[in-house]
Amino acid sequence: MTDKFVVLVTCSTPAEAQRIARAVVDARLAACVNILPGAVQSIYRWKGKVESARERLLLIKTSRKRLVKLRSAVESLHSYDVPEFIAIPIAAGSPGYLSWIEDCVKASSRGES
């Protein structure tokens, strides 16, 4: 098992997906965010009703040590009252790719944490 994660986040619009993706990569909370092309159809229960929405899905690659700050950033940037934030551990991966994730999310020498 590695200390790296793929985080799933759904967004209401392509613009929101872009904004969140850019912000978390800029802040070094994620190494990479894939925005899946096209919309996903989501069916869910909200406030006692079954709802349906077309959403954009983000696949965010990060490390365990950045998960809490990543979740906080997503929650503050997101338009939903309760945004999806599901962290799936990466059991294994190529050493080079896992190292690249780590390098990308390391705090810079300017004192970022």
All heavy atoms as an XYZ file, in Angstrom:
869
protein
N       0.851     -1.184      0.000
C       0.000      0.000      0.000
C       0.896      1.246      0.000
O       1.872      1.307      0.725
C      -0.892     -0.014      1.238
C      -1.950      1.055      1.260
S      -3.203      0.985     -0.032
C      -4.068     -0.490      0.394
N       0.515      2.223     -0.809
C       1.269      3.476     -0.863
C       0.587      4.510      0.040
O      -0.477      4.259      0.595
C       1.322      4.029     -2.303
O       0.058      4.581     -2.650
C       1.714      2.952     -3.303
N       1.181      5.672      0.140
C       0.552      6.774      0.872
C      -0.077      7.776     -0.102
O      -0.330      8.929      0.245
C       1.553      7.471      1.792
C       2.627      8.231      1.042
O       2.859      7.943     -0.162
O       3.246      9.125      1.627
N      -0.350      7.331     -1.311
C      -0.952      8.182     -2.343
C      -2.429      7.828     -2.513
O      -2.842      6.704     -2.245
C      -0.228      8.017     -3.678
C       1.275      8.263     -3.616
C       1.628      9.626     -3.099
C       3.110      9.899     -3.106
N       3.854      9.324     -1.997
N      -3.207      8.800     -2.977
C      -4.648      8.646     -3.103
C      -5.154      9.234     -4.406
O      -4.578     10.180     -4.938
C      -5.371      9.378     -1.960
C      -5.256      8.686     -0.646
C      -4.103      8.793      0.118
C      -6.298      7.906     -0.169
C      -3.996      8.144      1.332
C      -6.198      7.252      1.044
C      -5.040      7.378      1.795
N      -6.262      8.666     -4.889
C      -7.083      9.282     -5.932
C      -8.350      9.749     -5.216
O      -8.983      8.970     -4.505
C      -7.435      8.291     -7.066
C      -8.429      8.915     -8.032
C      -6.178      7.849     -7.794
N      -8.684     11.012     -5.392
C      -9.857     11.587     -4.748
C     -10.898     11.889     -5.817
O     -10.580     12.481     -6.851
C      -9.486     12.877     -3.978
C     -10.725     13.526     -3.375
C      -8.457     12.569     -2.897
N     -12.135     11.473     -5.553
C     -13.252     11.726     -6.464
C     -14.037     12.930     -5.961
O     -14.405     12.987     -4.782
C     -14.183     10.517     -6.526
C     -13.552      9.171     -6.851
C     -14.615      8.081     -6.802
C     -12.866      9.202     -8.193
N     -14.285     13.875     -6.850
C     -15.091     15.056     -6.539
C     -15.974     15.323     -7.751
O     -15.484     15.373     -8.880
C     -14.206     16.298     -6.261
C     -15.051     17.552     -6.081
C     -13.307     16.072     -5.053
N     -17.272     15.501     -7.536
C     -18.162     15.902     -8.619
C     -18.437     17.394     -8.498
O     -18.473     17.944     -7.394
C     -19.490     15.123     -8.597
O     -20.051     15.182     -7.284
C     -19.287     13.678     -9.016
N     -18.629     18.031     -9.651
C     -18.875     19.476     -9.718
C     -20.102     19.751    -10.569
O     -20.432     18.972    -11.470
C     -17.683     20.194    -10.340
S     -16.163     20.005     -9.386
N     -20.721     20.890    -10.315
C     -21.970     21.211    -11.007
C     -21.764     21.678    -12.445
O     -22.644     21.481    -13.278
C     -22.741     22.277    -10.226
O     -21.981     23.471    -10.158
N     -20.629     22.288    -12.743
C     -20.402     22.839    -14.084
C     -18.954     22.623    -14.518
O     -18.066     22.450    -13.665
C     -20.673     24.365    -14.112
O     -19.700     25.022    -13.292
C     -22.090     24.704    -13.655
N     -18.695     22.695    -15.809
C     -17.303     22.621    -16.268
C     -16.450     23.754    -15.702
O     -15.283     23.537    -15.361
C     -17.424     22.743    -17.791
C     -18.800     22.268    -18.109
C     -19.647     22.685    -16.939
N     -17.014     24.937    -15.562
C     -16.253     26.070    -15.025
C     -15.852     25.824    -13.574
O     -14.724     26.120    -13.169
C     -17.067     27.358    -15.143
N     -16.772     25.271    -12.780
C     -16.444     24.967    -11.394
C     -15.360     23.893    -11.333
O     -14.419     23.996    -10.535
C     -17.682     24.505    -10.632
C     -17.390     24.173     -9.180
C     -18.635     23.869     -8.381
O     -19.372     22.919     -8.741
O     -18.877     24.587     -7.389
N     -15.456     22.886    -12.166
C     -14.443     21.824    -12.216
C     -13.073     22.411    -12.540
O     -12.075     22.092    -11.881
C     -14.846     20.768    -13.239
N     -13.004     23.277    -13.531
C     -11.741     23.926    -13.916
C     -11.181     24.759    -12.765
O      -9.983     24.726    -12.489
C     -11.959     24.825    -15.135
C     -12.107     24.099    -16.433
C     -10.767     23.674    -16.999
O      -9.705     24.159    -16.622
N     -10.813     22.733    -17.931
N     -12.053     25.526    -12.128
C     -11.622     26.426    -11.047
C     -11.045     25.631     -9.876
O      -9.978     25.967     -9.355
C     -12.805     27.286    -10.599
C     -12.489     28.311     -9.540
C     -13.664     29.240     -9.270
N     -14.926     28.569     -9.056
C     -15.301     27.990     -7.906
N     -14.487     28.006     -6.873
N     -16.483     27.411     -7.795
N     -11.729     24.570     -9.470
C     -11.251     23.757     -8.359
C      -9.956     23.038     -8.739
O      -8.992     23.018     -7.959
C     -12.338     22.763     -7.901
C     -13.488     23.538     -7.235
C     -11.767     21.706     -6.950
C     -14.708     22.698     -6.924
N      -9.913     22.470     -9.935
C      -8.713     21.753    -10.385
C      -7.498     22.673    -10.388
O      -6.441     22.327     -9.841
C      -8.944     21.166    -11.776
N      -7.643     23.825    -10.960
C      -6.532     24.787    -11.037
C      -6.087     25.207     -9.634
O      -4.890     25.250     -9.337
C      -6.959     25.997    -11.850
C      -5.993     27.143    -11.880
C      -4.807     26.995    -12.744
N      -5.174     26.672    -14.100
C      -4.274     26.384    -15.027
N      -2.999     26.408    -14.743
N      -4.638     26.079    -16.246
N      -7.034     25.491     -8.757
C      -6.696     25.975     -7.413
C      -5.935     24.937     -6.604
O      -4.951     25.268     -5.930
C      -7.967     26.397     -6.681
N      -6.360     23.670     -6.656
C      -5.694     22.661     -5.817
C      -4.323     22.276     -6.357
O      -3.415     21.974     -5.582
C      -6.587     21.427     -5.546
C      -7.861     21.852     -4.817
C      -6.892     20.632     -6.787
N      -4.154     22.331     -7.678
C      -2.817     22.073     -8.236
C      -1.908     23.266     -7.946
O      -0.758     23.094     -7.523
C      -2.892     21.761     -9.748
C      -1.490     21.705    -10.355
C      -3.610     20.437     -9.975
N      -2.415     24.484     -8.131
C      -1.615     25.682     -7.824
C      -1.153     25.701     -6.375
O      -0.038     26.120     -6.081
C      -2.414     26.964     -8.108
C      -2.482     27.307     -9.587
O      -1.724     26.723    -10.394
O      -3.310     28.172     -9.936
N      -2.001     25.238     -5.464
C      -1.685     25.237     -4.033
C      -0.848     24.027     -3.609
O      -0.579     23.854     -2.419
C      -2.975     25.287     -3.222
N      -0.456     23.180     -4.542
C       0.324     21.968     -4.273
C      -0.419     20.973     -3.393
O       0.171     20.193     -2.664
C       1.691     22.295     -3.663
C       2.620     23.016     -4.588
C       3.987     23.194     -3.944
N       4.983     23.602     -4.912
C       5.721     22.775     -5.658
N       5.563     21.489     -5.548
N       6.603     23.241     -6.510
N      -1.748     21.015     -3.451
C      -2.555     20.039     -2.721
C      -2.804     18.802     -3.574
O      -3.223     17.766     -3.058
C      -3.880     20.667     -2.295
C      -3.741     21.880     -1.377
C      -5.101     22.490     -1.102
C      -3.034     21.494     -0.087
N      -2.562     18.921     -4.867
C      -2.715     17.820     -5.816
C      -1.611     17.916     -6.854
O      -1.193     19.014     -7.227
C      -4.074     17.883     -6.492
N      -1.165     16.756     -7.311
C      -0.178     16.721     -8.385
C      -0.851     16.907     -9.735
O      -0.297     17.524    -10.638
C       0.571     15.393     -8.356
N      -2.055     16.380     -9.852
C      -2.765     16.358    -11.121
C      -4.250     16.207    -10.846
O      -4.638     15.530     -9.898
C      -2.269     15.169    -11.937
S      -3.168     14.846    -13.465
N      -5.052     16.844    -11.683
C      -6.497     16.644    -11.634
C      -6.966     16.343    -13.045
O      -6.715     17.126    -13.961
C      -7.248     17.885    -11.098
C      -8.748     17.632    -11.091
C      -6.758     18.265     -9.709
N      -7.611     15.204    -13.218
C      -8.254     14.885    -14.490
C      -9.707     15.309    -14.383
O     -10.375     14.988    -13.409
C      -8.220     13.386    -14.787
C      -6.819     12.840    -14.828
O      -6.463     12.030    -13.995
N      -6.018     13.273    -15.768
N     -10.172     16.034    -15.381
C     -11.583     16.383    -15.489
C     -12.137     15.496    -16.588
O     -11.751     15.643    -17.752
C     -11.782     17.870    -15.822
C     -11.102     18.747    -14.764
C     -13.273     18.187    -15.946
C     -11.065     20.225    -15.116
N     -12.989     14.548    -16.220
C     -13.505     13.633    -17.219
C     -14.332     14.388    -18.246
O     -15.110     15.274    -17.878
C     -14.333     12.524    -16.562
C     -13.518     11.305    -16.115
C     -12.419     11.662    -15.162
C     -14.384     10.232    -15.600
N     -14.151     14.056    -19.511
C     -14.901     14.757    -20.555
C     -16.377     14.390    -20.503
O     -16.746     13.275    -20.149
C     -14.254     14.255    -21.849
C     -13.704     12.914    -21.498
C     -13.303     13.001    -20.044
N     -17.192     15.335    -20.818
C     -18.625     15.081    -20.793
C     -19.144     15.019    -19.377
O     -18.396     15.047    -18.402
N     -20.425     14.938    -19.264
C     -21.066     14.922    -17.955
C     -21.341     13.496    -17.509
O     -21.551     12.614    -18.326
C     -22.367     15.717    -18.009
N     -21.333     13.301    -16.189
C     -21.803     12.049    -15.604
C     -23.211     12.311    -15.092
O     -23.525     13.407    -14.637
C     -20.893     11.539    -14.466
C     -19.521     11.180    -14.992
C     -20.779     12.538    -13.336
N     -24.066     11.329    -15.215
C     -25.428     11.441    -14.703
C     -25.436     10.908    -13.282
O     -25.108      9.742    -13.065
C     -26.399     10.651    -15.584
C     -27.838     10.810    -15.194
C     -28.357     12.212    -15.489
O     -27.933     12.871    -16.426
N     -29.283     12.667    -14.681
N     -25.780     11.748    -12.328
C     -25.808     11.348    -10.922
C     -27.247     11.288    -10.430
O     -28.037     12.194    -10.692
C     -25.030     12.351    -10.071
O     -23.673     12.376    -10.451
N     -27.575     10.220     -9.749
C     -28.883     10.060     -9.114
C     -28.599      9.858     -7.640
O     -27.815      8.988     -7.261
C     -29.663      8.873     -9.709
C     -29.890      9.134    -11.201
C     -30.978      8.661     -8.971
C     -30.463      7.962    -11.965
N     -29.212     10.683     -6.799
C     -28.878     10.699     -5.388
C     -30.065     11.156     -4.547
O     -31.024     11.723     -5.050
C     -27.684     11.641     -5.144
C     -27.928     13.036     -5.684
C     -28.412     14.038     -4.852
C     -27.699     13.335     -7.023
C     -28.668     15.316     -5.342
C     -27.950     14.595     -7.521
C     -28.427     15.589     -6.680
O     -28.681     16.840     -7.169
N     -29.991     10.888     -3.269
C     -31.024     11.327     -2.339
C     -30.536     12.609     -1.673
O     -29.421     12.674     -1.159
C     -31.291     10.258     -1.283
C     -32.434     10.620     -0.345
C     -32.837      9.450      0.529
N     -33.343      8.326     -0.254
C     -34.579      8.248     -0.744
N     -35.447      9.217     -0.543
N     -34.953      7.192     -1.431
N     -31.380     13.639     -1.684
C     -31.038     14.915     -1.051
C     -32.288     15.511     -0.419
O     -33.298     15.695     -1.094
C     -30.446     15.878     -2.077
C     -30.009     17.177     -1.500
C     -30.553     18.408     -1.733
C     -28.933     17.409     -0.589
N     -29.886     19.377     -1.028
C     -28.877     18.785     -0.305
C     -28.009     16.569      0.036
C     -27.953     19.343      0.559
C     -27.071     17.133      0.892
C     -27.054     18.504      1.139
N     -32.201     15.774      0.869
C     -33.305     16.366      1.627
C     -34.606     15.595      1.429
O     -35.668     16.170      1.189
C     -33.461     17.842      1.291
C     -32.235     18.656      1.665
C     -32.418     20.134      1.450
C     -31.151     20.852      1.889
N     -31.256     22.290      1.744
N     -34.497     14.263      1.497
C     -35.664     13.402      1.452
C     -36.214     13.099      0.072
O     -37.196     12.367     -0.050
N     -35.593     13.621     -0.976
C     -36.066     13.381     -2.342
C     -34.971     12.729     -3.170
O     -33.786     12.958     -2.938
C     -36.439     14.692     -3.031
C     -37.650     15.385     -2.480
C     -37.889     16.643     -3.302
C     -39.239     17.249     -3.022
N     -39.431     18.457     -3.840
N     -35.383     11.951     -4.159
C     -34.432     11.413     -5.126
C     -34.261     12.465     -6.215
O     -35.236     12.925     -6.817
C     -34.919     10.071     -5.716
C     -33.972      9.594     -6.807
C     -35.043      9.021     -4.611
N     -33.036     12.864     -6.415
C     -32.694     13.916     -7.372
C     -31.822     13.339     -8.490
O     -31.267     12.250     -8.363
C     -31.923     15.043     -6.665
C     -32.638     15.680     -5.505
C     -33.733     16.633     -5.922
O     -33.820     16.980     -7.120
O     -34.518     17.037     -5.049
N     -31.671     14.118     -9.537
C     -30.824     13.745    -10.662
C     -30.107     14.999    -11.145
O     -30.683     16.081    -11.165
C     -31.682     13.158    -11.783
O     -30.877     12.820    -12.885
N     -28.828     14.849    -11.507
C     -28.059     15.994    -11.997
C     -26.977     15.517    -12.950
O     -26.476     14.402    -12.836
C     -27.431     16.744    -10.831
N     -26.631     16.386    -13.879
C     -25.478     16.160    -14.745
C     -24.303     16.896    -14.103
O     -24.394     18.082    -13.825
C     -25.758     16.664    -16.151
C     -26.858     15.832    -16.831
C     -27.258     16.369    -18.189
N     -26.167     16.501    -19.133
C     -25.646     15.509    -19.872
N     -26.134     14.289    -19.746
N     -24.670     15.730    -20.714
N     -23.226     16.155    -13.855
C     -22.082     16.710    -13.148
C     -20.785     16.396    -13.893
O     -20.750     15.538    -14.763
C     -21.999     16.126    -11.735
C     -23.212     16.428    -10.869
C     -23.140     15.751     -9.523
O     -23.096     14.497     -9.485
O     -23.128     16.477     -8.533
N     -19.738     17.095    -13.505
C     -18.380     16.815    -13.987
C     -17.636     16.095    -12.874
O     -17.751     16.456    -11.714
C     -17.638     18.105    -14.332
C     -18.272     18.889    -15.444
C     -18.258     18.075    -16.721
N     -19.103     18.698    -17.725
C     -18.794     18.797    -18.997
N     -17.666     18.295    -19.446
N     -19.621     19.349    -19.846
N     -16.861     15.078    -13.251
C     -16.115     14.294    -12.278
C     -14.635     14.642    -12.338
O     -14.030     14.637    -13.418
C     -16.309     12.796    -12.541
C     -15.581     11.844    -11.601
C     -16.024     12.031    -10.147
C     -15.800     10.403    -12.044
N     -14.074     14.940    -11.159
C     -12.646     15.187    -11.028
C     -11.978     13.951    -10.435
O     -12.515     13.356     -9.492
C     -12.377     16.362    -10.087
C     -13.040     17.685    -10.380
C     -12.652     18.710     -9.308
C     -12.673     18.185    -11.747
N     -10.830     13.589    -10.964
C      -9.956     12.560    -10.391
C      -8.697     13.289     -9.945
O      -7.930     13.776    -10.779
C      -9.604     11.487    -11.417
C     -10.759     10.744    -12.076
C     -10.223      9.764    -13.121
C     -11.587     10.018    -11.040
N      -8.514     13.390     -8.641
C      -7.430     14.190     -8.068
C      -6.385     13.258     -7.474
O      -6.716     12.384     -6.670
C      -7.983     15.122     -6.972
C      -9.099     16.007     -7.532
C      -6.862     15.950     -6.360
C      -9.851     16.809     -6.476
N      -5.117     13.430     -7.854
C      -4.033     12.617     -7.314
C      -3.267     13.418     -6.268
O      -2.841     14.544     -6.529
C      -3.070     12.164     -8.412
C      -3.518     10.903     -9.126
C      -4.699     11.110    -10.003
C      -4.290     11.681    -11.321
N      -5.232     11.876    -12.335
N      -3.110     12.811     -5.072
C      -2.462     13.505     -3.970
C      -1.818     12.507     -3.019
O      -1.828     11.299     -3.272
C      -3.480     14.409     -3.226
O      -2.772     15.308     -2.384
C      -4.492     13.610     -2.442
N      -1.288     13.019     -1.913
C      -0.682     12.166     -0.885
C      -1.507     12.225      0.395
O      -2.309     13.138      0.590
C       0.756     12.617     -0.592
O       0.743     13.893      0.020
N      -1.292     11.249      1.258
C      -2.020     11.196      2.525
C      -1.836     12.491      3.318
O      -2.781     13.016      3.884
C      -1.532     10.010      3.364
C      -2.197      9.930      4.745
C      -1.718      8.751      5.567
N      -1.892      7.476      4.908
C      -3.043      6.794      4.853
N      -4.121      7.281      5.415
N      -3.090      5.643      4.237
N      -0.621     13.015      3.339
C      -0.361     14.203      4.173
C      -1.070     15.459      3.648
O      -1.215     16.424      4.389
C       1.135     14.446      4.318
C       1.826     14.836      3.044
C       3.315     14.956      3.262
C       4.013     15.261      1.951
N       5.446     15.112      2.042
N      -1.550     15.444      2.407
C      -2.242     16.614      1.845
C      -3.763     16.465      1.856
O      -4.484     17.394      1.510
C      -1.763     16.872      0.418
C      -0.277     17.144      0.314
C       0.191     18.256      1.193
N       0.284     19.484      0.440
C       0.475     20.678      0.973
N       0.596     20.813      2.264
N       0.541     21.741      0.226
N      -4.273     15.291      2.288
C      -5.719     15.033      2.204
C      -6.571     16.016      2.993
O      -7.584     16.499      2.492
C      -6.034     13.610      2.679
C      -5.915     12.501      1.654
C      -6.167     11.155      2.326
C      -6.837     12.708      0.487
N      -6.190     16.324      4.214
C      -7.012     17.207      5.049
C      -7.089     18.603      4.435
O      -8.176     19.185      4.322
C      -6.470     17.258      6.498
C      -7.184     18.326      7.311
C      -6.622     15.893      7.161
N      -5.950     19.134      4.011
C      -5.953     20.469      3.394
C      -6.671     20.446      2.049
O      -7.338     21.414      1.687
C      -4.535     21.002      3.252
C      -3.951     21.426      4.579
C      -2.613     22.088      4.415
C      -2.103     22.521      5.783
N      -0.878     23.305      5.671
N      -6.527     19.362      1.302
C      -7.238     19.239      0.031
C      -8.743     19.245      0.267
O      -9.480     19.965     -0.403
C      -6.814     17.966     -0.698
C      -7.553     17.655     -1.999
C      -7.344     18.757     -3.037
C      -7.117     16.303     -2.538
N      -9.202     18.460      1.234
C     -10.639     18.425      1.530
C     -11.148     19.803      1.941
O     -12.193     20.258      1.476
C     -10.946     17.408      2.622
C     -12.458     17.237      2.819
C     -12.804     16.267      3.918
N     -12.474     16.876      5.186
C     -11.812     16.270      6.171
N     -11.419     15.032      6.055
N     -11.556     16.900      7.288
N     -10.402     20.485      2.764
C     -10.791     21.827      3.200
C     -10.878     22.785      2.011
O     -11.824     23.578      1.904
C      -9.782     22.341      4.229
O     -10.122     23.630      4.648
N      -9.908     22.713      1.112
C      -9.921     23.583     -0.065
C     -11.111     23.273     -0.963
O     -11.806     24.192     -1.426
C      -8.609     23.425     -0.846
N     -11.360     21.995     -1.217
C     -12.500     21.612     -2.055
C     -13.796     22.121     -1.426
O     -14.638     22.713     -2.110
C     -12.546     20.083     -2.283
C     -13.881     19.651     -2.877
C     -11.386     19.636     -3.176
N     -13.949     21.910     -0.132
C     -15.179     22.356      0.538
C     -15.348     23.871      0.466
O     -16.456     24.362      0.298
C     -15.194     21.865      1.986
C     -15.415     20.362      2.077
C     -15.266     19.800      3.482
O     -14.800     20.533      4.397
O     -15.596     18.618      3.674
N     -14.268     24.618      0.565
C     -14.389     26.077      0.527
C     -14.611     26.612     -0.889
O     -15.253     27.646     -1.058
C     -13.163     26.742      1.157
O     -12.023     26.575      0.348
N     -14.116     25.908     -1.890
C     -14.249     26.360     -3.282
C     -15.536     25.872     -3.947
O     -15.939     26.413     -4.975
C     -13.062     25.844     -4.100
C     -11.697     26.415     -3.767
C     -10.601     25.554     -4.383
C     -11.594     27.857     -4.223
N     -16.156     24.866     -3.379
C     -17.261     24.166     -4.031
C     -18.598     24.866     -3.808
O     -18.831     25.469     -2.766
C     -17.336     22.730     -3.489
C     -17.845     21.751     -4.480
N     -19.158     21.713     -4.876
C     -17.213     20.780     -5.168
C     -19.312     20.749     -5.756
N     -18.148     20.161     -5.956
N     -19.495     24.757     -4.776
C     -20.816     25.378     -4.671
C     -21.817     24.522     -3.891
O     -22.838     25.042     -3.440
C     -21.378     25.650     -6.070
O     -21.583     24.427     -6.766
N     -21.550     23.240     -3.707
C     -22.488     22.360     -3.016
C     -22.397     22.528     -1.505
O     -21.309     22.786     -0.971
C     -22.205     20.896     -3.341
C     -22.464     20.450     -4.750
C     -22.075     19.188     -5.160
C     -23.083     21.268     -5.687
C     -22.297     18.739     -6.460
C     -23.312     20.834     -6.983
C     -22.916     19.573     -7.364
O     -23.136     19.140     -8.638
N     -23.511     22.319     -0.814
C     -23.512     22.313      0.645
C     -22.659     21.164      1.180
O     -21.958     21.314      2.181
C     -24.934     22.151      1.202
C     -25.816     23.353      0.929
O     -25.278     24.453      0.669
O     -27.044     23.187      0.968
N     -22.749     20.020      0.517
C     -21.999     18.822      0.918
C     -21.338     18.240     -0.336
O     -21.882     17.344     -0.976
C     -22.927     17.768      1.573
C     -22.122     16.552      2.030
C     -23.698     18.368      2.738
N     -20.162     18.751     -0.697
C     -19.509     18.217     -1.897
C     -18.997     16.795     -1.691
O     -18.609     16.424     -0.582
C     -18.349     19.183     -2.138
C     -18.136     19.891     -0.863
C     -19.419     19.843     -0.095
N     -19.036     16.028     -2.767
C     -18.444     14.688     -2.734
C     -16.940     14.831     -2.549
O     -16.290     15.643     -3.218
C     -18.728     13.970     -4.050
C     -18.058     12.623     -4.165
C     -18.351     11.928     -5.478
O     -18.945     12.536     -6.379
O     -17.977     10.756     -5.603
N     -16.392     14.037     -1.651
C     -14.943     13.960     -1.450
C     -14.663     12.546     -0.978
O     -14.854     12.220      0.196
C     -14.470     14.979     -0.405
C     -12.966     15.066     -0.312
C     -12.269     16.017     -1.039
C     -12.257     14.191      0.497
C     -10.883     16.094     -0.955
C     -10.876     14.256      0.581
C     -10.185     15.217     -0.142
N     -14.277     11.687     -1.913
C     -14.020     10.281     -1.615
C     -12.562      9.997     -1.954
O     -12.154     10.137     -3.110
C     -14.951      9.355     -2.414
C     -16.405      9.628     -2.048
C     -14.581      7.892     -2.177
C     -17.399      8.907     -2.918
N     -11.779      9.606     -0.948
C     -10.360      9.326     -1.132
C     -10.143      7.823     -1.215
O     -10.478      7.087     -0.287
C      -9.561      9.915      0.022
N      -9.609      7.381     -2.329
C      -9.355      5.967     -2.579
C      -7.844      5.744     -2.556
O      -7.111      6.362     -3.338
C      -9.930      5.541     -3.945
C     -11.434      5.824     -3.991
C      -9.622      4.077     -4.225
C     -12.036      5.707     -5.378
N      -7.362      4.875     -1.663
C      -5.921      4.636     -1.606
C      -5.410      3.975     -2.884
O      -6.092      3.137     -3.473
C      -5.732      3.713     -0.411
C      -7.067      3.394      0.126
C      -8.099      4.100     -0.681
N      -4.228      4.376     -3.281
C      -3.547      3.743     -4.416
C      -2.720      2.596     -3.841
O      -1.747      2.830     -3.118
C      -2.670      4.755     -5.178
C      -3.540      5.878     -5.758
C      -1.865      4.045     -6.266
C      -2.747      7.015     -6.389
N      -3.111      1.374     -4.126
C      -2.436      0.200     -3.569
C      -1.027      0.065     -4.123
O      -0.100     -0.294     -3.398
C      -3.241     -1.063     -3.863
N      -0.866      0.353     -5.412
C       0.438      0.234     -6.053
C       0.435      1.109     -7.289
O      -0.614      1.492     -7.797
C       0.712     -1.222     -6.434
N       1.612      1.425     -7.756
C       1.754      2.223     -8.976
C       3.203      2.224     -9.396
O       4.076      1.739     -8.665
N       3.469      2.787    -10.539
C       4.862      2.831    -10.981
C       5.648      3.740    -10.044
O       5.160      4.803     -9.649
C       4.963      3.317    -12.425
O       4.645      4.690    -12.509
N       6.850      3.316     -9.666
C       7.647      4.122     -8.742
C       7.870      5.552     -9.238
O       7.799      6.490     -8.450
C       8.970      3.353     -8.634
C       8.594      1.936     -8.931
C       7.500      2.037     -9.971
N       8.097      5.702    -10.524
C       8.319      7.038    -11.068
C       7.109      7.942    -10.925
O       7.232      9.112    -10.564
N       5.911      7.398    -11.197
C       4.682      8.198    -11.088
C       4.392      8.551     -9.637
O       4.052      9.698     -9.322
C       3.496      7.449    -11.701
C       2.266      8.306    -11.807
C       2.129      9.226    -12.837
C       1.250      8.219    -10.858
C       1.008     10.038    -12.934
C       0.126      9.018    -10.949
C       0.006      9.924    -11.986
O      -1.108     10.734    -12.066
N       4.545      7.592     -8.731
C       4.300      7.857     -7.315
C       5.281      8.894     -6.775
O       4.909      9.761     -5.987
C       4.372      6.560     -6.512
C       3.320      5.507     -6.875
C       3.590      4.210     -6.128
C       1.914      5.999     -6.616
N       6.518      8.824     -7.220
C       7.524      9.811     -6.825
C       7.167     11.189     -7.375
O       7.325     12.211     -6.692
C       8.897      9.370     -7.325
O       9.870     10.326     -7.001
N       6.677     11.232     -8.603
C       6.256     12.501     -9.211
C       5.125     13.136     -8.401
O       5.135     14.344     -8.151
C       5.820     12.266    -10.661
C       5.200     13.460    -11.287
C       5.848     14.557    -11.781
C       3.805     13.692    -11.474
N       4.930     15.461    -12.257
C       3.667     14.952    -12.082
C       2.658     12.959    -11.174
C       2.433     15.498    -12.410
C       1.424     13.496    -11.500
C       1.326     14.744    -12.112
N       4.140     12.338     -7.980
C       3.058     12.871     -7.140
C       3.668     13.508     -5.892
O       3.342     14.642     -5.529
C       2.039     11.780     -6.747
C       1.236     11.313     -7.967
C       1.089     12.311     -5.653
C       0.322     10.106     -7.683
N       4.559     12.780     -5.228
C       5.182     13.290     -3.995
C       5.911     14.602     -4.250
O       5.767     15.562     -3.480
C       6.144     12.248     -3.420
C       6.732     12.633     -2.093
C       5.688     12.777     -0.995
O       4.648     12.092     -1.026
O       5.912     13.602     -0.077
N       6.685     14.664     -5.322
C       7.428     15.887     -5.640
C       6.489     17.072     -5.872
O       6.780     18.193     -5.463
C       8.306     15.689     -6.873
C       9.489     14.773     -6.610
O       9.808     14.502     -5.427
O      10.088     14.302     -7.594
N       5.368     16.819     -6.510
C       4.438     17.897     -6.843
C       3.701     18.454     -5.639
O       3.330     19.639     -5.630
C       3.412     17.411     -7.873
S       4.094     17.146     -9.507
N       3.459     17.621     -4.639
C       2.670     18.092     -3.488
C       3.548     18.484     -2.295
O       3.010     18.888     -1.270
C       1.594     17.066     -3.058
C       0.601     16.833     -4.190
C       2.199     15.763     -2.584
N       4.832     18.400     -2.448
C       5.722     18.838     -1.370
C       5.570     20.337     -1.186
O       5.463     21.079     -2.157
C       7.184     18.535     -1.704
C       7.596     17.135     -1.432
C       9.077     16.984     -1.707
C       9.497     15.551     -1.509
N      10.869     15.338     -1.929
N       5.629     20.766      0.058
C       5.626     22.198      0.338
C       6.888     22.807     -0.253
O       7.955     22.183     -0.240
C       5.566     22.444      1.830
N       6.770     23.985     -0.772
C       7.951     24.634     -1.366
C       8.879     25.136     -0.272
O       8.531     25.169      0.905
C       7.512     25.802     -2.254
O       7.119     26.901     -1.458
N      10.033     25.569     -0.669
C      11.008     26.092      0.291
C      10.596     27.457      0.828
O      11.265     28.008      1.694
C      12.373     26.169     -0.369
O      12.328     27.015     -1.507
N       9.487     28.006      0.340
C       9.032     29.326      0.803
C       8.186     29.224      2.070
O       7.522     30.165      2.454
C       8.209     30.006     -0.293
C       9.032     30.343     -1.507
C       8.163     30.940     -2.553
N       7.147     29.933     -2.911
C       6.420     29.974     -4.000
N       6.532     30.964     -4.822
N       5.535     29.040     -4.256
N       8.203     28.059      2.718
C       7.506     27.921      3.980
C       6.062     27.481      3.868
O       5.312     27.535      4.836
N       5.608     27.038      2.686
C       4.247     26.529      2.554
C       4.155     25.226      3.329
O       5.112     24.483      3.427
C       3.911     26.266      1.081
C       3.934     27.510      0.240
C       3.820     27.186     -1.243
O       3.601     26.018     -1.601
O       3.975     28.105     -2.045
N       2.988     24.947      3.864
C       2.833     23.670      4.571
C       1.742     22.847      3.971
O       0.988     23.263      3.165
C       2.551     23.911      6.042
O       1.401     24.701      6.199
